[in-house]
């Protein structure tokens, strides 16, 4: 039952200010993040699908001092400002002002711009980073290599396909945070698991960022059984036994390149920086055994650095690989983070507090709103009545000016149509006139056409009585405004006091003094006072405005009565003198 009270109160409080969507009021700031696959961005065509997008935060586009030191309060919300997006933090360093965050963006399509929201500024937020949810179910492993030297490399997906050991050397300044460094025969081994099964002709995609420090000889990047993907004199190649495909150009030495191999069941393709560089028609047999990254004992491995190694059990589309290469490279145009942040408006806090209002305070708010509605009704109807009276008075005065020398009942005025007569009698001045003429005619009939001083006073008394009746009409229901002005704040204060008592009583029962538990209750209790003031303030202005108009109309009636009685007495005296002279 109390929902409509709160909805009406919320609507009333926000009539003048349009509400902006805000995912959660506990977060103070937000800024738009745009994923641009249009020609103005990375210019990718075709469907991409769900993609972990790298968002790089720097001191140029993110105010680290407004977020928690470890970035636990950052959140990403989709364009609808309702759907939280899975994300996880690769690295976050507030002291240097650099952070790398992976955000799982759904339904990315080439040739368009997709906006998501980055929220931050909640000092009480818990960690929201969830690496397992960031990757889809087809991602068999994903290594960021953020571990310390020698620590086992950890898979970020839900499959937990961790390496048996870690790399002996790392570089803190990799392509994305930390990378691993290999010396030729010290790769990483990933044990065989059910989630890494690769049946015959099964599709898969392997990708990684590679920085070769030497280009000579063969250097394996990914191998499993007879299957090898690596560099030959710096040229990317892929092979399984005698079947082999090789690109036409070597990758640059001592520079980062994004390399990928895609098997769709019948074809092997090599991609360099997101662009297809070689292809071969090969139906792969079943691949079993452990997976080696960067080489293994007894076989030539990578002499250089490796970062962001991923294996998927599906053939990723070319558009996704190009997006990954463009997004994760040093000159990314895919993601742009707004330099300015929006701050939560009071409206978002207001609605949060409104949701905490208890039934008792909701009843107080409902009473104040009902009183306000009645006061508004009185103000509207009273203003309409006064305006109509002013218009009718103006029309009557024009007719009165034309008959000042021959005052007679309105229904006897020549040339006055029934409709005009009906309209003129809606004027308070016309009703005063009718009362005066009716009393004059009655007194003249008793005194044979002559008014004594006592008769004039009797006529004035009759008109004064009508004036009192007209003033009473003007003052009808004005007491509602005075009740709203005087009673609204006190009713609201009563609700606030009762709400605060209830809040502190709950704290006493719980035995736990927690500001996060107390503050919403007290703030909600104060809503009753806000409702009382919301009732009183419009009523105060309306009362003063209407009082001024009523006083002005009353003054016009008083002046008119004085002139009317005097004019009627003088006219009657002249007529009596003229009749005596004629006799």
C-alpha positions in Angstrom: 0.0 0.0 0.0 2.8 2.4 0.7 4.4 2.1 -2.8 2.1 4.7 -4.4 2.8 7.2 -1.6 6.5 6.9 -2.2 6.1 6.9 -6.0 4.0 10.1 -5.8 6.6 11.7 -3.5 9.4 10.7 -5.8 7.6 12.1 -8.8 6.9 15.3 -7.0 10.5 15.7 -5.9 11.8 15.2 -9.4 9.4 17.1 -11.5 11.9 19.9 -12.1 14.9 17.8 -12.6 15.1 14.9 -15.2 16.5 11.8 -13.6 19.6 10.3 -15.1 20.1 6.5 -15.0 22.6 5.5 -12.4 23.5 1.8 -12.0 24.1 2.0 -8.2 24.0 5.0 -5.9 26.9 3.6 -3.8 29.3 4.5 -6.7 30.0 8.2 -6.8 31.6 8.5 -10.2 31.2 7.0 -13.7 32.6 7.7 -17.1 31.8 6.3 -20.6 34.2 3.8 -22.2 33.7 3.4 -26.0 34.6 0.3 -27.9 35.0 1.5 -31.5 35.2 -1.0 -34.3 34.1 1.6 -36.9 36.5 3.3 -39.4 37.2 5.9 -36.8 38.5 3.2 -34.5 40.2 -0.1 -35.5 38.0 -0.4 -38.6 37.0 -4.1 -38.2 34.3 -5.7 -40.3 32.2 -8.7 -39.5 30.8 -10.3 -36.3 33.2 -10.6 -33.4 31.0 -11.9 -30.5 31.8 -11.9 -26.8 35.3 -10.6 -26.4 37.5 -9.8 -23.4 38.5 -6.2 -24.2 41.5 -4.6 -22.6 40.8 -1.2 -20.9 44.0 0.7 -20.0 43.6 3.2 -17.3 46.2 6.0 -16.8 46.4 9.1 -14.8 45.3 10.9 -18.0 41.9 9.3 -18.2 41.3 8.0 -14.7 41.5 9.7 -11.3 43.1 7.0 -9.1 42.6 9.1 -6.0 38.8 8.8 -6.3 39.0 5.0 -6.3 40.3 2.5 -3.8 44.1 2.0 -3.8 43.7 -1.5 -5.2 40.9 -0.7 -7.6 38.5 -3.1 -5.9 35.6 -0.6 -6.4 35.8 -0.3 -10.2 32.8 -1.8 -12.0 31.8 -2.1 -15.7 28.2 -1.8 -16.7 26.7 -2.3 -20.2 25.2 0.4 -22.3 21.8 -0.1 -20.7 23.3 1.1 -17.4 21.7 -2.0 -15.8 23.8 -5.0 -16.7 27.1 -5.5 -14.9 29.8 -6.9 -17.1 32.3 -9.5 -15.9 35.8 -8.1 -15.6 39.1 -8.8 -13.9 42.1 -6.7 -13.1 45.4 -7.7 -14.7 47.4 -5.1 -12.9 46.6 -2.0 -10.9 49.1 0.4 -9.5 47.7 3.7 -8.1 51.2 5.0 -7.3 52.3 4.9 -11.0 48.8 5.7 -12.4 48.6 2.6 -14.7 46.0 -0.2 -14.6 45.1 -3.0 -17.0 41.6 -4.3 -16.8 40.0 -7.0 -18.9 36.2 -6.5 -19.6 34.0 -9.1 -21.2 31.9 -7.2 -23.7 29.0 -9.1 -25.2 28.0 -9.0 -28.9 30.8 -6.9 -30.3 30.2 -6.3 -34.0 32.5 -4.7 -36.5 31.8 -1.3 -37.9 30.1 0.2 -34.8 30.6 1.9 -31.6 29.6 0.3 -28.3 29.6 2.2 -25.1 29.9 0.8 -21.6 30.1 2.6 -18.2 33.0 2.5 -15.9 31.9 3.1 -12.3 34.2 3.9 -9.3 34.3 5.8 -6.1 32.9 3.4 -3.5 35.1 3.3 -0.5 33.2 0.4 1.0 33.1 -1.8 -2.1 34.4 -5.4 -2.1 36.5 -6.8 -4.9 34.4 -7.3 -8.0 37.1 -8.8 -10.2 36.2 -12.2 -11.6 38.6 -13.6 -14.1 36.7 -16.9 -14.6 33.6 -15.1 -15.7 35.5 -12.8 -18.1 36.3 -15.6 -20.5 33.7 -17.7 -22.3 33.3 -21.5 -22.0 35.3 -22.0 -25.2 38.5 -20.5 -23.7 40.6 -23.5 -22.6 43.3 -21.4 -21.0 44.4 -17.8 -20.8 47.7 -16.7 -19.2 48.5 -13.1 -18.2 51.9 -14.2 -16.7 51.4 -11.8 -13.8 53.2 -14.1 -11.4 56.6 -13.6 -9.8 59.7 -15.4 -11.3 59.5 -19.1 -10.6 55.9 -19.1 -9.4 53.6 -21.4 -11.4 51.8 -19.6 -14.3 48.1 -19.5 -13.5 45.3 -20.0 -16.0 42.7 -17.2 -15.6 39.8 -19.3 -17.0 37.4 -21.4 -15.0 39.3 -24.6 -16.2 42.3 -23.8 -14.1 44.8 -25.3 -16.6 47.8 -24.0 -14.7 51.3 -24.5 -15.8 53.4 -27.1 -13.9 55.9 -24.4 -13.0 56.7 -20.8 -13.7 59.2 -19.0 -15.9 62.6 -18.4 -14.5 62.6 -14.8 -15.7 60.0 -12.1 -16.2 59.8 -8.6 -17.5 57.6 -6.2 -15.6 57.4 -4.0 -18.7 55.7 -6.5 -21.0 53.2 -5.7 -23.7 50.5 -5.8 -21.0 51.9 -5.6 -17.5 54.3 -8.4 -16.8 55.6 -10.9 -19.4 57.7 -14.1 -19.2 61.2 -14.4 -20.7 62.6 -17.6 -22.2 66.2 -18.4 -23.1 65.6 -21.1 -25.7 64.9 -24.3 -23.8 63.1 -23.3 -20.6 59.4 -23.2 -21.7 56.3 -23.8 -19.6 54.4 -27.2 -19.5 50.7 -27.4 -19.1 49.6 -30.9 -18.1 46.9 -32.7 -20.1 43.4 -32.3 -18.8 39.9 -33.1 -20.0 39.2 -29.5 -20.8 42.3 -29.5 -23.1 41.2 -32.4 -25.2 41.8 -31.9 -28.9 40.1 -34.6 -30.9 40.9 -35.2 -34.6 39.8 -32.4 -36.9 38.7 -30.4 -33.8 38.8 -26.6 -34.2 41.0 -24.5 -31.9 42.7 -21.1 -31.8 46.0 -20.3 -30.1 47.2 -16.7 -29.8 50.0 -14.9 -28.0 52.1 -11.8 -28.0 55.7 -12.6 -28.9 58.8 -10.5 -28.7 61.8 -12.4 -30.2 65.2 -11.2 -29.1 66.9 -13.3 -31.7 65.5 -14.5 -35.1 67.9 -17.3 -36.0 66.8 -21.0 -36.1 63.6 -22.6 -35.2 61.8 -21.3 -32.0 58.7 -23.1 -30.8 55.9 -21.0 -29.3 53.2 -23.7 -28.9 53.6 -27.4 -29.3 51.7 -30.6 -28.5 52.8 -33.9 -29.8 53.8 -33.5 -33.5 52.0 -30.2 -33.8 54.2 -27.1 -33.7 53.5 -23.4 -34.0 56.6 -21.1 -33.9 59.2 -19.1 -35.7 61.7 -20.2 -38.3 64.3 -17.5 -38.7 61.7 -15.1 -37.4 59.1 -16.3 -39.9 55.9 -17.7 -38.3 55.1 -21.3 -39.3 52.7 -24.1 -38.3 53.1 -27.8 -38.9 52.1 -31.3 -38.0 54.6 -33.8 -39.2 55.2 -33.2 -42.9 52.2 -30.8 -43.2 53.4 -27.3 -42.9 52.4 -23.6 -43.6 54.7 -20.6 -43.3 54.3 -16.9 -43.6 56.2 -14.9 -46.2 57.9 -12.4 -43.9 59.7 -12.5 -40.6 58.4 -10.6 -37.6 60.5 -7.7 -36.3 63.2 -8.5 -33.8 62.9 -7.1 -30.3 59.4 -5.9 -31.0 56.0 -7.2 -30.0 53.9 -9.0 -32.5 50.5 -10.7 -32.1 50.6 -14.2 -33.5 47.8 -16.7 -33.9 47.1 -20.0 -35.4 43.5 -21.1 -36.2 42.3 -24.6 -37.1 38.8 -25.1 -38.4 39.0 -28.8 -39.0 40.2 -28.7 -42.6 42.5 -25.6 -42.7 45.3 -24.2 -40.7 45.7 -20.4 -40.8 48.4 -18.1 -39.4 47.6 -14.6 -38.4 50.2 -11.9 -37.8 48.9 -8.8 -36.0 45.4 -9.9 -36.8 46.0 -10.3 -40.6 46.1 -13.7 -42.3 49.7 -14.5 -43.3 49.5 -18.2 -44.4 47.1 -21.1 -44.8 47.3 -24.8 -45.5 44.7 -27.5 -46.0 45.3 -29.8 -43.1 43.0 -32.2 -41.2 44.8 -32.5 -37.9 44.8 -35.9 -36.0 44.0 -36.1 -32.4 46.5 -34.1 -30.3 47.3 -35.5 -26.9 49.8 -35.0 -24.1 51.0 -31.9 -22.3 51.2 -28.6 -24.0 54.5 -26.7 -24.2 54.6 -22.9 -24.3 57.9 -21.2 -25.4 59.7 -24.5 -25.9 60.5 -27.6 -23.9 63.6 -29.6 -22.8 65.5 -31.0 -25.8 63.6 -28.9 -28.4 64.4 -25.4 -29.6 62.3 -22.8 -27.9 61.7 -19.1 -27.9 64.5 -16.7 -27.2 62.5 -13.7 -26.1 59.3 -12.8 -24.3 55.8 -14.2 -24.3 52.6 -12.6 -23.1 48.9 -13.2 -23.2 48.9 -16.8 -24.3 45.5 -18.2 -25.0 44.0 -21.4 -26.3 40.3 -21.7 -27.4 38.5 -24.9 -28.5 36.9 -23.1 -31.3 38.0 -21.3 -34.5 37.9 -17.7 -33.5 36.8 -15.4 -36.4 39.3 -13.2 -38.2 37.5 -10.1 -36.9 38.1 -11.1 -33.3 41.8 -11.7 -33.9 42.2 -8.4 -35.6 40.3 -6.7 -32.8 42.5 -8.4 -30.2 45.7 -7.3 -32.0 44.5 -3.8 -32.4 43.2 -3.6 -28.9 46.1 -5.0 -26.9 48.9 -3.4 -28.9 50.8 -0.3 -27.9 48.8 2.0 -30.1 45.2 0.8 -29.5 42.4 2.7 -31.1 39.7 0.2 -30.0 39.0 1.5 -26.5 38.7 5.2 -25.5 38.1 6.2 -21.9 36.5 9.6 -21.3 38.8 12.0 -19.5 36.0 13.5 -17.5 33.8 11.7 -15.1 30.1 12.2 -14.1 29.3 12.5 -10.5 26.2 10.9 -8.9 23.4 13.5 -8.5 21.4 13.9 -5.4 18.5 12.2 -7.1 20.2 8.8 -7.0 20.8 9.1 -3.3 17.3 10.4 -2.9 15.8 7.3 -4.4 18.0 5.0 -2.3 16.9 6.7 0.9 13.3 6.6 -0.3 13.6 2.9 -0.6 14.5 2.7 3.1 11.4 4.4 4.4 9.5 2.3 6.9 5.7 1.9 7.0 5.2 4.4 9.8 7.1 7.2 8.0 5.3 6.1 4.8 2.0 6.8 6.5 3.2 10.3 7.6 4.5 11.0 4.1 1.1 9.9 2.7 -0.7 12.2 5.1 1.5 15.2 4.1 1.0 14.4 0.4 -2.8 14.2 0.9 -2.8 17.6 2.7 -0.6 19.0 -0.1 -3.0 17.7 -2.8 -5.9 19.3 -1.0 -4.0 22.6 -0.7 -3.2 22.6 -4.4 -6.8 21.9 -5.2 -7.9 24.8 -3.0 -5.3 27.1 -4.6 -6.3 26.2 -8.1 -10.1 26.5 -7.5 -9.8 29.6 -5.5 -7.5 31.3 -8.1 -10.0 30.3 -10.8 -12.9 31.8 -8.8 -11.1 35.1 -8.2 -10.1 35.4 -11.8 -13.7 34.7 -12.9 -15.0 37.3 -10.4 -12.6 39.9 -11.6 -13.7 39.4 -15.2 -17.4 39.5 -14.3 -16.8 42.6 -12.1 -15.2 44.4 -15.1 -18.2 43.6 -17.3 -20.7 44.7 -14.7 -18.9 48.0 -14.1 -19.2 48.9 -17.8 -23.0 48.4 -17.5 -23.1 50.2 -14.2 -21.4 53.3 -15.6 -24.1 53.5 -18.3 -27.0 53.5 -15.8 -25.7 55.6 -12.9 -28.4 58.2 -13.3 -31.2 55.7 -13.4 -30.4 52.9 -11.0 -32.9 50.1 -11.4 -33.0 46.3 -11.0 -30.7 44.5 -13.5 -33.6 42.5 -14.9 -35.3 45.8 -15.9 -32.3 47.4 -17.6 -33.2 48.0 -21.3 -31.1 46.0 -23.9 -29.8 43.5 -21.4 -30.1 40.0 -22.8 -30.8 36.9 -20.6 -27.4 35.5 -21.2 -25.7 38.8 -20.3 -27.9 39.1 -17.2 -26.9 35.6 -16.1 -23.2 36.3 -16.6 -23.4 39.7 -14.8 -25.0 38.1 -11.8 -21.8 36.0 -11.3 -20.0 39.2 -10.4 -19.8 39.9 -6.6 -20.4 43.7 -7.4 -23.6 42.8 -9.2 -24.9 40.9 -6.2 -24.1 43.8 -4.0 -25.9 46.0 -6.5 -29.0 43.8 -6.5 -29.1 43.8 -2.7 -28.9 47.6 -2.6 -31.5 48.2 -5.2 -33.9 45.6 -3.7 -33.6 47.2 -0.3 -34.0 50.7 -1.7 -37.1 49.9 -3.6 -38.6 48.2 -0.5 -37.9 51.2 1.7 -39.2 53.7 -0.9 -42.5 51.7 -1.1 -42.9 52.2 2.6 -41.9 55.9 2.7 -43.8 57.0 -0.4 -40.7 57.5 -2.6 -38.5 59.3 0.0 -35.5 57.9 1.9 -34.8 59.1 5.4 -31.4 58.9 7.0 -32.5 55.8 8.9 -33.6 54.3 5.6 -30.2 54.9 4.0 -28.5 53.3 6.9 -30.9 50.3 6.6 -30.0 50.1 2.9 -26.3 50.2 3.8 -26.8 47.4 6.4 -28.4 45.2 3.8 -25.5 45.8 1.4 -22.9 45.2 4.1 -24.6 41.9 4.9 -24.2 40.9 1.3 -20.6 42.0 1.3 -19.9 39.8 4.3 -21.4 36.9 2.5 -19.2 37.6 -0.5 -16.1 37.8 1.7 -17.1 34.5 3.3 -17.2 32.9 -0.2 -13.7 34.2 -0.9 -12.4 32.9 2.4 -14.0 29.4 2.0 -11.4 26.6 2.3 -8.5 29.0 2.9 -8.2 27.4 6.3 -6.8 24.3 4.5 -3.8 26.4 3.4 -3.2 27.6 7.0 -3.4 24.0 8.2 -0.9 22.9 5.6 1.5 25.8 6.5 1.3 25.3 10.2 0.7 21.6 10.5 2.7 20.1 7.7 6.1 20.6 9.2 5.0 19.4 12.6 3.4 16.3 11.1 6.7 15.6 9.3 8.7 16.3 12.4 6.6 13.7 14.3 7.4 11.1 11.6 11.1 11.9 11.8 11.2 11.6 15.6 9.4 8.3 15.5 11.6 7.0 12.7 14.8 8.0 14.5 13.5 6.3 17.7 12.7 3.2 15.7 16.2 3.2 14.1 18.0 3.5 17.4 15.7 0.9 19.0 16.8 -1.5 16.2 20.4 -0.8 16.9 19.9 -1.4 20.6 18.2 -4.7 19.9 21.0 -5.8 17.5 23.7 -4.7 19.9 25.9 -3.5 16.9 26.7 0.2 16.4 27.3 0.4 12.6 27.1 3.7 10.8 26.1 1.9 7.6 23.1 0.4 9.4 22.1 3.6 11.2 22.6 6.2 8.5 19.9 4.9 6.0 17.3 4.7 8.8 17.9 8.2 10.0 18.0 9.5 6.4 14.8 7.8 5.7 13.2 9.2 8.8 14.2 12.7 7.7 12.1 12.1 4.6 9.0 12.7 6.7 10.2 16.2 7.5 11.0 16.7 3.9 7.4 15.7 3.1 6.1 18.1 5.7 8.1 21.0 4.3 7.1 20.0 0.8 3.5 20.4 1.9 4.0 23.7 3.8 6.2 25.7 1.4 3.8 25.7 -1.7 0.9 26.3 0.6 2.7 29.3 2.2 3.3 31.0 -1.2 -0.1 30.1 -2.4 -1.8 31.5 0.7 0.0 34.8 0.5 -0.7 35.2 -3.2 -4.4 34.3 -2.8 -4.7 36.5 0.3 -3.4 39.5 -1.7 -5.9 38.9 -4.5 -8.8 38.4 -2.0 -7.9 41.6 -0.2 -7.8 43.5 -3.4 -11.2 42.2 -4.4 -12.6 42.9 -1.0 -11.3 46.5 -1.1 -13.0 47.0 -4.5 -16.3 45.7 -3.1 -16.0 48.1 -0.1 -15.4 51.1 -2.3 -18.2 50.1 -4.6 -20.6 49.8 -1.7 -19.8 53.3 -0.5 -20.3 54.8 -3.9 -23.4 52.7 -4.6 -25.2 53.7 -1.4 -24.3 57.3 -1.8 -25.4 57.4 -5.5 -28.7 55.6 -4.7 -29.5 58.0 -1.9 -28.7 61.1 -4.0 -30.6 59.8 -7.0 -33.7 59.0 -4.8 -33.6 62.5 -3.2 -33.4 64.2 -6.7 -36.3 62.2 -8.0 -38.3 63.1 -4.9 -37.6 66.8 -5.2 -38.5 66.8 -8.9 -41.8 65.1 -8.1 -42.6 67.7 -5.4 -41.8 70.5 -7.8 -44.0 69.0 -10.4 -46.9 68.8 -8.0 
